[in-house]
Amino acid sequence: MQVDLPAAIGELRRSILTMGASVEHRVNQAINSLIHRDSDTACAVRFGDAEIDRMEISIEETCLRLLALNHPVAGDLRFILAVMRINTELERVADLAKSIAKRALDLVQLKPVDAPPVLVRMAEETRYMFANAMIAFADRDTALARSIREHDTIVDDLQREMFVWVQSEIPRHVESLSAAIDLLSVARKLERIADISTNIAENVIFLAEGAMVRHGHQEKAKPKN
């Protein structure tokens, strides 16, 4: 039996935005726990992902039900497909936040090493990209979505700078080897969150314009209606 599609899509939009806000909170907590060596916050992120898992399953089931029962077309179909993709991406970001929190807990046990400025800046760029990817989705703002794609290059450059920092840090402070490796691992995870934020932005362009955009490739021409 068909459901009220406009109402269901409205509820689906609210659900994915709620999940996005929860994931953003976890990313912020993970980063803050790392920078401030806050083991309590790191533990909350490391062991508190059940809510995200429930939301992901619920959203996926709703999307599949709408596809099966209502056979949506055009804009409604694009919306459901975009939500399915974003839902998967959000779960991946939550997992990466969990991994950052695990590294934060590891670092608490080691000789204190402050997160270098390049990593702090990388974290801020990543926060910006993820938060604005979800804003772009909420507002169907393709200009903002395209600007997020440009920020990904900044994060890539910062990751390379982080690698240089590790190379210079290890010879000077051999006792900090484990901490430096943990911080480099965090940089890799931040870069992955930035990549996923770009994927979300590309889905916003698909949703709003029907244009298929893929990371690192030029946009294809918008299909005719």
N, C-alpha and C positions, 0 to 999 in steps of 0.2 A: 504494500500500500504506500502510495506517495505521501511525502510529508510536505508541509508548508515550506517551500524552498527559500523564499526571502527571509522568513523568520529563522530557519535553520542556519542560513549563511550568516545572519547577524549574530547568532549565538556562537557559531564557529569562529567568527572574527574576534569576539570577546574572549573566547577560550585561548586562542593562539596568542593574543596580546597579554593575557594573564600569565601564560607560560613564559612568554618572552620577558616579562617583568621579573618573574621568579628567577629565571636563568641569569638575567643581568645582575640581580642582587647577589647571586652566588659567585659570579665572576668578580664583582667588587669586593665581596668578603674574602675570596681567595687571594686577590692581589693585596688587599690591606693586611691580611694575616702574614703574608710574606714580608712586606715592607716593615711592618711593626713587630715582627716575631711574636705574633699572638697565637699561641697554641690552642686556646679555647675556640676562637673563631675558625681556625683551620680544621679542628675536629668537627665542628658543626657542618662545615662544607664536605669534609671527607666522608662523613657517615650519615648525611641527611638528604639523600637523593631520592627517597621513595616517592615523595610528592611529585617530582618531575617525571618519574617513570609512570605514575598513574595518569598524569595529564597527557603524556605522549600517547599512551594506549587509547585513552578516551577520544582524543582528537583523531587518531588514525581510524578508529572504529566509526566515528561519525562521518568522516570523509568517504569511507568505503560504502557505508549505508546510503549516503546521498547519491553516490555514483550508481549504485545498483538499483535504487528505487525510483530515482527521479530522472535519470539520463540527462543531466544538465548539458547545455550547449553554450558556445560563445563565452561571454564574460563570466557567467556562473561556473562553467567548466574550468576556465583558467584560474578562477579564484580557488576552487577546491584543489586543483593540481598544485598551485603555488603553496597552499597551506600544507599539503602533504609533504612537500619538499622542505618547507621551512620547519615543520614539526620535527623532521629527522635531523635537520641541522641544529636545532635548539638542543636536542638531546645530546648531540655530539659536543656542543659547547659546554653543557653541564658536566659531561664526563671530563673535559679538559680542565674545567674549574676544579673538579675533584682531584685531578692529578697535580695541579698547581698547589692545592692545599696539602697534599701528601708531601710534596717537596718542601713546603713551608715547615711542616712538622719535622722532617728530616733535618732541616737547617737549624731548628731550635736546639737540637742535640749536639751541634757542632760548635767549634769556636766561632764567635760572632763575626760575620762578614756583612757589611752593609751592602744592600743592593746598589750597584753602580748607577750613576745618573742615566746612562744609556738604557738600562733596563727599566728604570722608573718612567722614562719618556716613552719607551715602547709600550709599557702597560697603559699609559694614558692615551696613546694613539689607539690602542686596541679597544679600550673602553669607549672611546669616541665612536669608533667604527661600528661596534656592536649596537650601542644605544641608538645611533642615528639610522642604522639599518632597520631597526624596529619602528622608529618614527616614520621612516620612508614608507614602510609597509602600511602603517596605520593611516597615513595621509595619501597614499598612492602617489608619492612625490618622486617622480622620476629624475628630476634635477638633483635632488639630494642623493638618490640612489647612485647616480653617475659620479657624484663627487666622492662617494665612499670608495668606489673602484680606484680612484686616483690616490687615495690615502694608502692603499695597500702597498704601493711602491715605497712609501716612507717607512712602513713597518719592515719591509724586506731589507731596506738599507740599514735600519737600526739593528736588525738581527745580525747582519754582517759586522757591524761595529761591535756588537756584543761578543762575537767570536774573537775579534781582535783583542778585546779586553781580557778575555780568558787566556789567550795566548801570552799576553804580557804579564798577567797576574800570577800564573802558575810558577814561572821561573823565580819570581821575586818572593813569593810566599808559598813555598811547597806545602806547608802545614795547612794551607787553605784549599788544597786540591779538591777535596770532596765537595766543599761548599761551592767552589767555582763551577764544578761540573753540574751540581744541582741547579745553580742559577742559569747556566746555559740551557739546561733542560727546560726550565721555565720559559726562557726566551723562545724556544721551539714551539712550546704550547701556545704562547701568546701569538706567535706568527700564524699558527693554525686557526686560532679564533679569528684573527684578522681575515684569513682566507675564507672562512665560513661566513663572516659578515659580508664579504664581497659576494658570495653565493646568494645570500639572502637579498642583497641589493639587486642582483641580476634577476631574481624571481619577481621583485617589485616591477622591474621594467617589463618582464613577460606579462605580469598581471595587468598592468595599466595599458600596454601598447600592443601586446601580442608578439613582441620582438624576442627572438631567441638569442640570448647573450650568454657567452661562456667565458669563464675566467681566462684572461690572457689573449682573447681573440677579439677581433673587430665585430661590431654588431652587424647582424644580417638585416636586410631591408624589412621594414614593417610589412606584414602581409596585407593584401587588399581585402576589404570586407566583402 
